[in-house]
């Protein structure tokens, strides 16, 4: 067999072996995606209820009044002058996930540019080796790093991360906290989202319509206080047992924990989806390469056969 034919055949066999690997990795990522989606769906019901209860307390001003008490979690409602900004970045521990990590890092750098943040007034909390290594190489101030999040993270696994972030906020390590992670939309689409996690504000709890209604209610109360004629506004009233401070503290704790756990679940779901898509693309590319190489091999083989026939025919003609 000519050297060129042998080289092409070797490339075909090598590409087929690579295809088997990428196809297997695609199936593994798809299985992980199916598994984590079940956890995510059950979590979302709980998280939405906690958020709605806290939002109701915000609209009734019970939460903000209880936040004036000296409590670790209720203090998350307190705004203070921003000297340091914290950014919690969730990336993957490994590659082969397409543009998953690069999109998150790009959005993080865009967030810093938008808010005029530098490495002097910004601290990073990183989950995932990719983000940690990226910011370490650029001499960013990483105050907390975590790697090795399981493929389907449990709430117990994430709890130390939440408590560390809350404690850092109360210790003044940072005065506000943003979270940056990839949000899973469907098996084809994911996009990076940025949330202001701390302090907890009306904006982070209420949607645009609820914020407009709350602003209108506050205007009506101000007008009533000034003696102006207003329409009656009905708002919910709550009775607290044992106290508003205890209730708000428990709710805020659950909200902070569920919000960060949800972000990590969402990021992991997106990671598995990105990995499955990347491996699917790699498998499809391998199929295209094998088809091209097979065509090239057949043409070269046919040319070699034609050459041999021509040589044999020429030899027979010469003998005659």
Protein Blocks (a to p, Z undefined) as FASTA:
>chain_A
ZZklmmmmmmmmmmmmmmmmmmmmmmmmmmmmmmmmmmmmmmmmmmmmmmmmmmmmmmno
mmmmmmmpccfklmmmpccddfbdcddddddfbehkojmlmmmmmmmmmmmmmnopafkl
cccddedjklmmmmmmnopacfbdcehiafbdcfklmmmmmmmmmmmmmnomambdcddd
dddfblmbccdddddfbdcdfklmpcfklmmmmmmmmmmmmmmmnopacddddddddddd
fbfklmmmmmmmmmmmmmmmmmmmmmmmmmmmmmmmmmmmmmmmmmmmmmmmmmmmmmmm
mmmmmmmmmmmmmmmmmmZZ
